[in-house]
Amino acid sequence: MKNSIYIYGCGGFGQEIAAIAERLSFSIEGFIDDYYEYTTYESYPVLTLEKAQNSYNVCIALGDTTLRKKIHDNLIEYGFTKFPVLIDPSATIIKNCDFDYGTTICPGATITTSVVLGKITAVNINATISHRTVIGAYSNISPLVAVCGDCSIGERCFIGAGSCIREKVTIEEGILVGAGSVVLHDLEEKNALYVGAPAHFKKYLEKNNDTFL
């Protein structure tokens, strides 16, 4: 039971996280997904939350950062308490980093020195996060993102694939940075979309929707 784990979300990201869990010798008890169209994925069952055992570990494997927070809160209400840190064996972690619970770090990612990652964050394939950067809870760093040193990224931020964040930049909470953007200055409008090179304000995200993405 100590190494038994559910993967919350049976989409593409969930399937990637399941592969990481397998590489780390976790016993996958199944996926939790109320909307997946099949009852199994490969040999694993796909369960509703009501049928899952809250004594097991669980990893939230959803790219949507606001939904990730809501699912985390819901799992807590259902009595789940074990959210392990999953770091793929091929990732590079250099020194003095601090990862809160539920962090997932995917293949090929590089995290250098004194980096802090908040709870339920995800660092995707081949992303790089440099020295003394702090990333808030529930955020998602997409594949091939480069975050330079001494950056501050708020909670529920989504940094799109291939983006580059200049050193000493602050990104406020709930911000979506579009794929391929280059962030040269602080992004100060919360819950907003920024795009381009250099990144510029595009619009506010809908706060009344279930997600900001």
N, C-alpha and C positions, 0 to 999 in steps of 0.2 A: 504493500500500500504506500510505502514511503516514496517510491519512484513511479507510482501510478499517476497519470495525468490526462486531463481532458484538454482538447483544443477548442476554444470557443470561436466558431466561424469555420465553415467548410468551403470557403471560396479559395481562390488561388493562393492568397497569402497564408491562409490557414493550412493549406496543403504543404507549403514551403516550411512553415513552422513545425509541422508534424515530422517532416524529414529531419529537421535539426534535432527535435526531441529524440528521435530514433538514434541519431548519431551520438547523443549524450546518454544513451542506454535507459531512457525513460520507457515505461510500459504504457503505451497509449491505450486508454480505456474507451476511447471514442471521441467523436466531435459533438459539440453542442451547437445546434443550429435549428431554429424554429422554422426556417424558410427554405432549407435545402430540399430539392425535389426528390431525392432518393433517401432510402433508409440506411444505406451503407456507402462508404467511400473506400475503395479497395477492400480490405478485409475488416475495416473498422465500422462499428455502428455509428449512426448519426442520430442523436437523441434530442428531445426537447429538454429545456432546463428543468422542468418538473421531475424528470426521470433520472437526472444525474445525481450522483452521490457527493454530498458536499465535504466528505472527508478526504477526497482526492485533491491533488494539485490541479490548477487550471491555468492555462495561458490564453490571454485575449489576443486573437489574431485577426484584427480588423484594421484596415487602413484609415477609416474615417475616425478622426480624432475626437470629435464630440460624442459620437456613438460609443467610442471606446470608454469614455468616462461614464456614460449612462449604464453600460453593461457592467462595468466594475462596481458601481453603486448597487446595481441589481443583484450581482453575485454576492456581495456582502450581506444584503438583506436575506438571501437564501442560505446564508451560513457558511459560505466559502471563505477560507482564511489563508490558503496556501497558494501564493503566486510566485513561483520560482523565477530566478533569473536564468535565461537560456542564452548561452553564448556558443555559437558554432565553433567547432575546433579549428576551423581555418581562419577565424578572425584574429586580429592582432590587437592586444591590449598591452600598452607599454608599461605605465607605472602610475601608482597613486590615484587611481580612478575610483569613483564612488557611484555605484549603480543601485538605485532603489528597487524595491520588489517589482516583479512582473516585467522587467526590462527584457527585450529580445534583441540580440545582435546577430545579424545574418552573415552568410559566407562572404569572406573577402573584406569585410569591414575593418577599418583601422581606427583605433582610438588611442591617442597619444598619452599625454601626461596631465594628471590633475583635472580630468574631465568629470563633470557631475551630470548624471542622467536621472530625471525624476521617475516616479513610479509609472508603470505601464507605458513606457516609451518603446519605440521601435527604431532600430538603425538597420537599414536595408543593405542589400548586396553592394559591396565595393564602395560604400560611403566612407568618407574620412572626416573625423572630428578632431581638431587640434587643441593644443594646450589651454587649460583653464577655462574652457567653454562650459557653460551651464545651460542645460536644456530642461524645460519644465515638464511636468507630468502630462501623460497622454499624447505627447507629440510624436510625429512620424517623420523620420529622415529617410527620404526615398533613395533608390539606387543611384549610385554615382554622384551623389551630392558631396561637395567639398565645403566644410565649415572651418574657417581659419580660426586662429587662436583668439582667446579672450572675448568670445562672443557670448551674448545672453539671449536665449530663445525662450519665450514664455510658454505657458501651458496651452495645450490643444493646438499647437502650430503644426502645419503640414508643409514640409519643404519639398517641392516637386522634383522629379528626377532630373539629374544633371545640373542642378543649380549650384551656384558658387556664392558663398557668403564671405565677404571681406572681414579681415580681423577687426575686433573691437566694435562690432555692430550689435545693436540691440533690436530684437524683433518682439513686439508686444504680443500678448496672448491672443489666441484664436485666429492668427493670420495664416492665410494660404498663399504660399509663394509658388507661382506657376512654374511648370517644367522649363528648364533651360534658362532661368532668370539669373541675373548677376546683381547681387545686393551690395551696394557700395556705401549706403548710408542707413541710419536707423529707420526702421519702419514703425511708425508711431500710432497709426489708426488701428485700434483693436477690431477683431472680427471682420477683417477686410481681405480682399484679393489684391495682390501685387504681382505684376508681370513685367517682363522685358529686361533689356540689358542697356542701361541700368534699370533695375526694377523701379516701377512707379505705381502709384495707387490707381486701381482700376474701378473698384466698386466695394460697397459694403456687402457682406454676406447676410443671407436671410436668417434673422434670429428666430423667426417663428417656425422654421422648418425643424425637422428632427436633427438635421446635421447642418454644418456650415460649408460642406463640400459639394 
